Amino acid sequence: MLSEAIAYLNSNSGALTVVFTAVVTISTVAYAILTWSLVSETKRMREVQTEPRIEITLKPLDFAINIVRLHVRNIGLGPANNIRFTSHATSGGEAAEKLLEEFNKADFLKVGLKYFGPGHELHSGFTQMTKDFDAKIASVLAYGVEYESLTGKQYEDQITIDMSEQKGINQLGKPNLYAIAQSIEAIQKEFSHVVSGFKKIHADVYTADDRDREGAERMARIE
C-alpha cells in the first residue's frame, strides 16, 4: 500500500504542485485582503479620534420654556479649526428674517471661530416665543457650517432649524437643578443677612430655673 501511494504521488507530482500552489495563492490573497481591511479600520478609528463634528440645535431655557436659543456644540472627539457660519431663512418671510437676526446677535455666528474644542458649547441670541408666536413657529432657518480638523480635513454641513418642532412642548414644574439653585441662593441670602446683622436670630433660652421648675412639676404629678 505504501509503495503504491508513493508511486501515485510521484506520477502526479505536477498536478499536486499546481493544487498546492493554488491553495497558497488563495490563502495569500485572503490574508492580504484581511490585512488591508484591518489597516483601513485602524485608519478610520484614528480619524474618528481626531474628527470634529459641529451640531446646531434649538433648545428652550430650563427656567423659561417660552425663551429659545440655538446651542452650537462640538460633539466630535477632536477640535475644529477655522469655523465659518452662514445662515438664511428658507421659509417664514419677514418673521423668519427677524428671528434669524435675533439668533445671530451672538458675534461668533457672524465672524466664526478659530478654535472649538470637543465638548465645547456656545449659545446664540434668544427669542421670546410668546411674541408673534404663529409667525415664528412657521419659520424654517438654514445654517451652513464649514470647518476643518487638526489634520486639515475639510468639513461642510447644512443644518435645518424648523421652528414648528417646538409646537406642543410644555413643562411641568421647575427643573430640579434650577429649583436647587434657587433654594441655595435663598439660604445664602438669609445667612448673609444674619452675619451682617440685618436680621437677628430668634432663640428661646432654656435656663437652670426652667429645668428646676419642670422638675418640680414632674415630681408633683408623680406624688
Stockholm file with secondary structure:
# STOCKHOLM 1.0

chainA/1-223         MLSEAIAYLNSNSGALTVVFTAVVTISTVAYAILTWSLVSETKRMREVQTEPRIEITLKPLDFAINIVRLHVRNIGLGPANNIRFTSHATSGGEAAEKLLEEFNKADFLKVGLKYFGPGHELHSGFTQMTKDFDAKIASVLAYGVEYESLTGKQYEDQITIDMSEQKGINQLGKPNLYAIAQSIEAIQKEFSHVVSGFKKIHADVYTADDRDREGAERMARIE
#=GR chainA/1-223 SS CHHHHHHHHHHTHHHHHHHHHHHHHHHHHHHHHHHHHHHHHHHHHHHHHTCCCEEEEEEECSSCTTEEEEEEEECSSSCEEEEEEEEEEEESHHHHHHHHHHHTTSTHHHHCEEEECTTCEEEEEEEETTSSHHHHHTCEEEEEEEEECTTCCEEEEEEEEEGGGGTTCCCCSCCHHHHHHHHHHHHHHHHHHHHHTSSCCCCCCCCHHHHHHHHHHHHHHHC
#=GC SS_cons         CHHHHHHHHHHTHHHHHHHHHHHHHHHHHHHHHHHHHHHHHHHHHHHHHTCCCEEEEEEECSSCTTEEEEEEEECSSSCEEEEEEEEEEEESHHHHHHHHHHHTTSTHHHHCEEEECTTCEEEEEEEETTSSHHHHHTCEEEEEEEEECTTCCEEEEEEEEEGGGGTTCCCCSCCHHHHHHHHHHHHHHHHHHHHHTSSCCCCCCCCHHHHHHHHHHHHHHHC
//
